[in-house]
Amino acid sequence: MANFNIKRLSEDIRRELSAAVSGVKDPRVAEGFVTITRCEVTNDMSYCKVWVACMGGEERTAKAVEGMKAAGGYFKKQIAARIRMRKIPELIFQADNSLEYSEHIEDIIAHLPKRVEDTDDNSGEDADEN
């Protein structure tokens, strides 16, 4: 039962952080398309790991994470205003480079040579049928 509540709380925090990102004035966060991809609250609800993704590569994501860390107090205030909790967890922001990794895999797949099927064998079978 507690595990379900932790997952629900993690999702609520992710949703509220995503909404609060638009209110951040820090140019490292405001200028880029910043997305909160995942949150995980520890069992004792002391810490919350927040994965941040940003369009523009790993360097841009690293800058966005630094901006999010600087605005950590603002985010905790927004969570406290919207979610009823006794203690607001400490937010730990981490870069999520899964978008870049998936783009890299798609590029590899796109540049694979096309598989050429033997058309000579098929044309010989068609000739036998006639």
Accessible surface in RSA format (square Angstrom, percent):
REM  Atomic radii and reference values for relative SASA: ProtOr
REM  Chains: A
REM  Algorithm: Lee & Richards
REM  Probe-radius: 1.40
REM  Slices: 20
REM RES _ NUM      All-atoms   Total-Side   Main-Chain    Non-polar    All polar
REM                ABS   REL    ABS   REL    ABS   REL    ABS   REL    ABS   REL
RES MET A   1   185.96  96.3 137.46  91.0  48.50 115.5 117.68 100.0  68.28  90.5
RES ALA A   2    73.24  67.3  66.10 102.0   7.15  16.3  68.56  96.5   4.69  12.4
RES ASN A   3    93.65  64.6  87.47  84.5   6.18  14.9  32.83  79.0  60.82  58.8
RES PHE A   4   120.89  60.5 116.32  72.0   4.57  11.9 118.94  72.1   1.95   5.6
RES ASN A   5    52.99  36.5  50.73  49.0   2.26   5.4  12.87  31.0  40.12  38.8
RES ILE A   6    17.59  10.0  17.59  13.1   0.00   0.0  17.59  12.7   0.00   0.0
RES LYS A   7   133.65  65.2 125.89  77.2   7.75  18.5  77.54  69.8  56.10  59.8
RES ARG A   8   133.23  55.9 125.82  64.1   7.41  17.6  45.49  62.2  87.74  53.2
RES LEU A   9    21.19  11.8  19.49  13.9   1.70   4.3  21.01  14.8   0.17   0.5
RES SER A  10    10.62   9.0  10.33  13.8   0.29   0.7   8.16  17.4   2.46   3.4
RES GLU A  11    72.53  41.6  70.64  53.4   1.89   4.5  34.28  66.3  38.25  31.2
RES ASP A  12    37.63  26.4  37.62  37.4   0.00   0.0   5.57  13.1  32.05  32.0
RES ILE A  13     0.00   0.0   0.00   0.0   0.00   0.0   0.00   0.0   0.00   0.0
RES ARG A  14    65.84  27.6  65.84  33.6   0.00   0.0   7.74  10.6  58.11  35.2
RES ARG A  15   122.14  51.3 121.12  61.7   1.02   2.4  56.74  77.5  65.39  39.6
RES GLU A  16    32.49  18.7  32.10  24.3   0.40   1.0   0.50   1.0  32.00  26.1
RES LEU A  17     0.16   0.1   0.16   0.1   0.00   0.0   0.16   0.1   0.00   0.0
RES SER A  18    47.49  40.1  30.21  40.3  17.27  39.8  30.05  64.0  17.44  24.4
RES ALA A  19    55.70  51.2  33.94  52.4  21.76  49.5  45.81  64.5   9.89  26.2
RES ALA A  20     2.97   2.7   0.15   0.2   2.82   6.4   2.97   4.2   0.00   0.0
RES VAL A  21    16.98  11.2  15.15  13.7   1.83   4.4  15.15  13.2   1.83   5.0
RES SER A  22   105.42  89.1  66.26  88.4  39.16  90.2  56.39 120.1  49.03  68.7
RES GLY A  23    33.94  41.9   0.00   N/A  33.94  41.9  24.25  66.5   9.70  21.7
RES VAL A  24    11.94   7.9   3.19   2.9   8.75  21.1   7.09   6.2   4.86  13.2
RES LYS A  25   184.26  89.9 160.66  98.6  23.60  56.2 120.99 108.9  63.27  67.4
RES ASP A  26    28.40  19.9  19.93  19.8   8.47  20.0  17.25  40.6  11.14  11.1
RES PRO A  27    78.23  57.0  75.75  69.1   2.48   9.0  77.69  64.1   0.54   3.4
RES ARG A  28    90.93  38.2  87.09  44.4   3.84   9.1  36.64  50.1  54.29  32.9
RES VAL A  29     1.67   1.1   0.03   0.0   1.64   3.9   0.03   0.0   1.64   4.4
RES ALA A  30    61.77  56.8  27.77  42.9  34.00  77.3  35.37  49.8  26.39  69.9
RES GLU A  31   142.02  81.5 102.85  77.8  39.18  93.3  41.21  79.7 100.82  82.3
RES GLY A  32    18.78  23.2   0.00   N/A  18.78  23.2   7.78  21.3  11.00  24.6
RES PHE A  33   142.64  71.4 132.31  82.0  10.33  26.9 137.12  83.1   5.53  15.8
RES VAL A  34    17.84  11.7   0.15   0.1  17.69  42.6   0.15   0.1  17.69  48.0
RES THR A  35    51.38  36.5  47.75  48.4   3.63   8.6  46.25  62.1   5.13   7.8
RES ILE A  36     2.61   1.5   0.22   0.2   2.38   5.7   0.22   0.2   2.38   6.5
RES THR A  37    52.89  37.6  25.55  25.9  27.34  65.2  30.48  40.9  22.40  33.9
RES ARG A  38   118.73  49.9 117.53  59.9   1.20   2.9  47.75  65.3  70.98  43.0
RES CYS A  39    10.44   7.9   0.17   0.2  10.28  24.1   0.17   0.4  10.28  11.1
RES GLU A  40    83.70  48.1  80.94  61.2   2.76   6.6  28.68  55.5  55.01  44.9
RES VAL A  41    10.25   6.7   0.00   0.0  10.25  24.7   0.45   0.4   9.81  26.6
RES THR A  42    53.80  38.3  46.30  46.9   7.50  17.9  53.62  72.0   0.18   0.3
RES ASN A  43   134.16  92.5 111.89 108.1  22.27  53.6  32.23  77.6 101.94  98.5
RES ASP A  44   104.34  73.1  74.07  73.7  30.27  71.6  48.52 114.2  55.82  55.7
RES MET A  45    73.52  38.1  72.63  48.1   0.89   2.1  53.31  45.3  20.21  26.8
RES SER A  46    23.60  19.9  21.38  28.5   2.22   5.1   7.38  15.7  16.23  22.7
RES TYR A  47   107.85  50.4 107.85  61.4   0.00   0.0  59.67  44.8  48.18  59.4
RES CYS A  48     0.00   0.0   0.00   0.0   0.00   0.0   0.00   0.0   0.00   0.0
RES LYS A  49    84.04  41.0  83.82  51.4   0.22   0.5  31.80  28.6  52.24  55.7
RES VAL A  50     0.00   0.0   0.00   0.0   0.00   0.0   0.00   0.0   0.00   0.0
RES TRP A  51    35.87  14.4  35.87  17.4   0.00   0.0  20.47  10.9  15.40  25.0
RES VAL A  52     0.00   0.0   0.00   0.0   0.00   0.0   0.00   0.0   0.00   0.0
RES ALA A  53     0.75   0.7   0.51   0.8   0.24   0.5   0.59   0.8   0.16   0.4
RES CYS A  54     1.50   1.1   0.00   0.0   1.50   3.5   0.78   2.0   0.72   0.8
RES MET A  55   103.18  53.4  94.51  62.5   8.67  20.6  85.34  72.6  17.84  23.6
RES GLY A  56    66.46  82.0   0.00   N/A  66.46  82.0  35.48  97.4  30.98  69.4
RES GLY A  57    24.52  30.2   0.00   N/A  24.52  30.2  20.31  55.7   4.21   9.4
RES GLU A  58   106.14  60.9  97.53  73.8   8.61  20.5  25.03  48.4  81.11  66.2
RES GLU A  59   143.91  82.6 137.98 104.4   5.93  14.1  56.59 109.5  87.32  71.3
RES ARG A  60    49.71  20.9  47.26  24.1   2.45   5.8  32.82  44.9  16.88  10.2
RES THR A  61     0.19   0.1   0.19   0.2   0.00   0.0   0.03   0.0   0.16   0.2
RES ALA A  62    51.35  47.2  47.99  74.1   3.37   7.7  50.50  71.1   0.85   2.3
RES LYS A  63   121.59  59.3 120.02  73.6   1.57   3.7  64.10  57.7  57.48  61.2
RES ALA A  64     0.00   0.0   0.00   0.0   0.00   0.0   0.00   0.0   0.00   0.0
RES VAL A  65     9.80   6.4   9.80   8.9   0.00   0.0   9.80   8.5   0.00   0.0
RES GLU A  66    87.26  50.1  84.79  64.1   2.47   5.9  28.74  55.6  58.52  47.8
RES GLY A  67     0.00   0.0   0.00   N/A   0.00   0.0   0.00   0.0   0.00   0.0
RES MET A  68     0.00   0.0   0.00   0.0   0.00   0.0   0.00   0.0   0.00   0.0
RES LYS A  69   108.14  52.8  87.36  53.6  20.79  49.5  46.89  42.2  61.26  65.3
RES ALA A  70    74.40  68.4  31.38  48.4  43.02  97.9  44.10  62.1  30.30  80.3
RES ALA A  71    16.38  15.1   9.13  14.1   7.25  16.5  16.37  23.1   0.00   0.0
RES GLY A  72    12.85  15.9   0.00   N/A  12.85  15.9  12.58  34.5   0.28   0.6
RES GLY A  73    55.18  68.1   0.00   N/A  55.18  68.1  38.71 106.2  16.48  36.9
RES TYR A  74    77.29  36.1  66.98  38.1  10.31  26.8  58.41  43.9  18.88  23.3
RES PHE A  75     0.00   0.0   0.00   0.0   0.00   0.0   0.00   0.0   0.00   0.0
RES LYS A  76    62.01  30.3  61.29  37.6   0.72   1.7  31.84  28.7  30.17  32.1
RES LYS A  77   146.26  71.4 138.70  85.1   7.56  18.0  87.96  79.2  58.30  62.1
RES GLN A  78    34.87  19.5  34.87  25.5   0.00   0.0   0.34   0.7  34.52  26.2
RES ILE A  79     0.34   0.2   0.34   0.3   0.00   0.0   0.34   0.2   0.00   0.0
RES ALA A  80    55.39  50.9  33.90  52.3  21.49  48.9  34.85  49.1  20.54  54.4
RES ALA A  81    85.35  78.5  41.20  63.6  44.15 100.4  53.20  74.9  32.15  85.2
RES ARG A  82   120.21  50.5  83.65  42.6  36.56  87.1  32.46  44.4  87.75  53.2
RES ILE A  83    23.76  13.5  18.80  14.0   4.96  11.9  22.48  16.2   1.28   3.5
RES ARG A  84   238.29 100.1 206.12 105.1  32.17  76.6  90.92 124.3 147.37  89.3
RES MET A  85    44.78  23.2   9.54   6.3  35.24  83.9  19.70  16.8  25.08  33.2
RES ARG A  86   252.49 106.0 206.59 105.3  45.89 109.3  86.12 117.7 166.37 100.8
RES LYS A  87   129.42  63.1 121.60  74.6   7.82  18.6  90.53  81.5  38.88  41.4
RES ILE A  88    29.91  17.0  22.56  16.8   7.35  17.7  22.56  16.2   7.35  19.9
RES PRO A  89     0.00   0.0   0.00   0.0   0.00   0.0   0.00   0.0   0.00   0.0
RES GLU A  90    86.58  49.7  85.51  64.7   1.07   2.6  26.36  51.0  60.22  49.2
RES LEU A  91    17.96  10.0   2.23   1.6  15.72  39.5   2.23   1.6  15.72  42.3
RES ILE A  92    64.48  36.7  61.20  45.6   3.28   7.9  64.48  46.4   0.00   0.0
RES PHE A  93     7.77   3.9   2.38   1.5   5.39  14.0   2.38   1.4   5.39  15.4
RES GLN A  94    60.39  33.8  56.37  41.2   4.02   9.6  22.76  48.4  37.63  28.5
RES ALA A  95    44.63  41.0  22.27  34.4  22.36  50.9  22.27  31.4  22.36  59.2
RES ASP A  96    25.30  17.7  23.12  23.0   2.18   5.2   2.33   5.5  22.97  22.9
RES ASN A  97    57.23  39.5  49.88  48.2   7.35  17.7  18.03  43.4  39.20  37.9
RES SER A  98    59.63  50.4  50.94  68.0   8.70  20.0  43.68  93.0  15.95  22.3
RES LEU A  99    70.62  39.3  69.92  50.0   0.70   1.8  70.44  49.5   0.18   0.5
RES GLU A 100    37.36  21.4  32.34  24.5   5.02  12.0  27.91  54.0   9.45   7.7
RES TYR A 101   143.41  67.0 138.47  78.8   4.94  12.9 104.49  78.5  38.92  48.0
RES SER A 102    49.85  42.1  46.44  62.0   3.41   7.8  38.40  81.8  11.45  16.0
RES GLU A 103    89.62  51.5  88.25  66.8   1.37   3.3  34.28  66.3  55.34  45.2
RES HIS A 104   100.35  54.8  96.66  67.2   3.69   9.5  62.29  64.2  38.06  44.3
RES ILE A 105    61.53  35.0  61.53  45.8   0.00   0.0  61.53  44.3   0.00   0.0
RES GLU A 106   113.63  65.2 108.63  82.2   5.00  11.9  38.79  75.0  74.84  61.1
RES ASP A 107    82.02  57.5  81.70  81.3   0.32   0.8  15.50  36.5  66.52  66.3
RES ILE A 108    82.60  47.0  76.26  56.8   6.34  15.3  81.14  58.4   1.46   4.0
RES ILE A 109   109.01  62.0 100.94  75.2   8.07  19.5 100.94  72.7   8.07  21.9
RES ALA A 110    72.25  66.4  42.58  65.7  29.67  67.5  52.84  74.4  19.41  51.4
RES HIS A 111   150.08  82.0 121.81  84.7  28.27  72.3  91.33  94.1  58.75  68.4
RES LEU A 112   101.73  56.7  93.60  67.0   8.14  20.5  94.01  66.0   7.73  20.8
RES PRO A 113   121.34  88.4  94.60  86.2  26.73  97.2 105.62  87.2  15.72  97.7
RES LYS A 114   175.76  85.7 158.29  97.1  17.47  41.6 109.79  98.8  65.97  70.3
RES ARG A 115   214.94  90.2 182.36  93.0  32.57  77.6  74.96 102.4 139.97  84.8
RES VAL A 116   132.58  87.2 105.49  95.5  27.08  65.3 109.10  94.8  23.47  63.7
RES GLU A 117   119.32  68.5 106.94  80.9  12.38  29.5  32.74  63.3  86.58  70.7
RES ASP A 118   101.73  71.3  87.92  87.5  13.81  32.7  18.56  43.7  83.17  82.9
RES THR A 119    97.24  69.2  92.16  93.4   5.07  12.1  65.98  88.6  31.26  47.3
RES ASP A 120   119.14  83.5 110.15 109.6   9.00  21.3  32.12  75.6  87.03  86.8
RES ASP A 121    90.11  63.1  81.63  81.2   8.49  20.1  27.12  63.8  62.99  62.8
RES ASN A 122    79.66  54.9  78.71  76.1   0.96   2.3  22.26  53.6  57.41  55.5
RES SER A 123    68.05  57.5  58.50  78.1   9.55  22.0  46.57  99.2  21.48  30.1
RES GLY A 124    36.71  45.3   0.00   N/A  36.71  45.3  35.08  96.3   1.63   3.7
RES GLU A 125   106.13  60.9 103.15  78.0   2.98   7.1  37.37  72.3  68.76  56.1
RES ASP A 126    85.22  59.7  83.38  83.0   1.84   4.4  26.53  62.4  58.69  58.5
RES ALA A 127    69.55  64.0  48.48  74.8  21.07  47.9  54.89  77.3  14.66  38.8
RES ASP A 128   125.78  88.1  93.75  93.3  32.02  75.7  33.24  78.2  92.54  92.3
RES GLU A 129   144.96  83.2 107.36  81.2  37.60  89.5  45.73  88.5  99.23  81.0
RES ASN A 130   165.21 113.9 104.90 101.4  60.31 145.2  47.75 114.9 117.47 113.5
END  Absolute sums over single chains surface
CHAIN  1 A     9237.1       7691.5       1545.6       4946.9       4290.2
END  Absolute sums over all chains
TOTAL          9237.1       7691.5       1545.6       4946.9       4290.2
